[in-house]
């Protein structure tokens, strides 16, 4: 789990988000609005929803993935892997008492426990 959480305001430009990801060596940023963190913007979002769609002049708010999909801090890796597969996402927000404490990704789970890859990949079977 990555516990150093980096946020960006929803009104920030896509360029600013990409720069912040590069400078921070991360693949995602939590998106913050007037009522707190409500979404996530990833490198894939920037490529697929902005660059490829020729919408680089949009704000982070327009391409952010929302709502956040979360897992409890005390959930085991198998539960998190299954949730990633069922929800067809690459990252889950980890929460403790309604507070975001980290982000866990597919890469994190596979690095720790390669045998759980099948649970993550289960989404492929669900689409067929």
C-alpha positions as CSV (number, residue, x, y, z in Angstrom):
1,X,0.0,0.0,0.0
2,X,1.2,3.5,-0.8
3,X,0.6,5.7,2.2
4,X,2.1,8.9,0.9
5,X,-1.1,10.4,-0.6
6,X,-0.8,13.2,-3.1
7,X,-3.8,15.3,-4.0
8,X,-4.7,17.8,-6.7
9,X,-7.6,20.2,-6.9
10,X,-10.4,19.4,-9.3
11,X,-9.9,22.7,-11.1
12,X,-6.2,22.0,-11.9
13,X,-5.2,21.5,-15.5
14,X,-4.5,18.1,-17.0
15,X,-1.0,19.3,-17.7
16,X,-0.5,20.2,-14.0
17,X,-1.8,16.7,-13.0
18,X,0.7,15.0,-15.3
19,X,3.5,17.2,-14.1
20,X,2.6,16.5,-10.4
21,X,2.6,12.7,-11.1
22,X,6.0,12.9,-12.8
23,X,7.5,15.1,-10.1
24,X,6.1,12.8,-7.3
25,X,6.9,9.5,-9.2
26,X,3.3,8.3,-8.8
27,X,0.7,7.0,-11.2
28,X,-2.3,8.6,-9.6
29,X,-3.5,11.6,-7.7
30,X,-6.5,11.9,-5.4
31,X,-8.9,14.6,-6.6
32,X,-10.0,17.2,-4.0
33,X,-13.2,19.3,-4.3
34,X,-14.9,21.7,-2.0
35,X,-16.2,18.8,0.1
36,X,-12.9,16.9,0.2
37,X,-11.4,14.0,-1.7
38,X,-14.0,12.4,-4.1
39,X,-12.1,10.9,-7.0
40,X,-8.8,9.8,-8.5
41,X,-7.0,10.7,-11.7
42,X,-4.6,8.2,-13.1
43,X,-2.0,8.3,-15.8
44,X,-4.4,6.1,-17.9
45,X,-7.1,8.7,-17.4
46,X,-4.8,11.4,-18.8
47,X,-3.8,9.3,-21.8
48,X,-7.2,7.8,-22.6
49,X,-9.7,10.6,-21.6
50,X,-7.6,13.7,-22.4
51,X,-4.7,13.1,-24.8
52,X,-6.4,10.5,-27.0
53,X,-9.7,12.4,-26.9
54,X,-8.0,15.7,-27.7
55,X,-9.3,17.3,-24.5
56,X,-6.0,18.5,-22.9
57,X,-7.7,21.8,-22.2
58,X,-10.1,20.2,-19.7
59,X,-9.7,20.3,-15.9
60,X,-8.9,17.3,-13.7
61,X,-12.5,17.2,-12.6
62,X,-13.7,16.2,-16.1
63,X,-11.4,13.2,-16.4
64,X,-11.3,12.0,-12.8
65,X,-12.6,8.5,-12.0
66,X,-15.4,8.7,-9.4
67,X,-16.7,7.6,-7.0
68,X,-13.7,6.2,-5.2
69,X,-13.7,2.5,-4.6
70,X,-12.4,1.6,-1.2
71,X,-11.4,-1.3,0.9
72,X,-11.1,-1.4,4.7
73,X,-7.6,-1.1,6.1
74,X,-8.1,-4.5,7.8
75,X,-9.1,-6.3,4.6
76,X,-6.9,-9.1,3.5
77,X,-5.0,-9.1,0.2
78,X,-7.3,-11.7,-1.3
79,X,-10.4,-9.6,-0.6
80,X,-8.7,-6.5,-2.2
81,X,-7.6,-8.6,-5.2
82,X,-11.1,-9.9,-5.7
83,X,-12.6,-6.4,-5.5
84,X,-10.1,-5.1,-8.1
85,X,-11.2,-7.8,-10.4
86,X,-14.9,-7.4,-9.8
87,X,-14.8,-3.6,-10.2
88,X,-12.4,-3.7,-13.1
89,X,-10.1,-1.1,-11.5
90,X,-6.3,-0.9,-11.0
91,X,-6.4,0.9,-7.6
92,X,-8.4,0.9,-4.4
93,X,-8.4,3.5,-1.8
94,X,-7.7,2.1,1.7
95,X,-9.8,3.5,4.5
96,X,-9.7,3.4,8.2
97,X,-12.7,4.9,10.0
98,X,-13.9,6.8,7.0
99,X,-10.4,8.3,6.5
100,X,-8.2,7.6,3.5
101,X,-4.9,6.1,4.7
102,X,-3.5,4.7,1.5
103,X,-3.9,3.3,-2.0
104,X,-3.3,-0.3,-3.0
105,X,-2.8,-1.2,-6.6
106,X,-2.8,-4.4,-8.7
107,X,0.9,-4.1,-9.0
108,X,1.3,-4.0,-5.1
109,X,-0.8,-7.1,-4.7
110,X,0.9,-9.1,-7.5
111,X,4.3,-8.1,-6.2
112,X,3.4,-9.3,-2.6
113,X,1.4,-12.4,-3.6
114,X,1.6,-13.4,-7.3
115,X,-0.8,-16.2,-6.6
116,X,-3.6,-13.6,-6.2
117,X,-3.3,-12.5,-9.9
118,X,-6.1,-14.9,-10.9
119,X,-8.5,-13.0,-8.6
120,X,-7.5,-9.7,-10.2
121,X,-7.8,-11.2,-13.7
122,X,-11.3,-12.6,-12.9
123,X,-12.9,-9.6,-14.6
124,X,-12.0,-11.0,-18.0
125,X,-14.2,-14.0,-17.2
126,X,-17.0,-11.8,-16.1
127,X,-17.1,-10.0,-19.5
128,X,-17.4,-13.1,-21.6
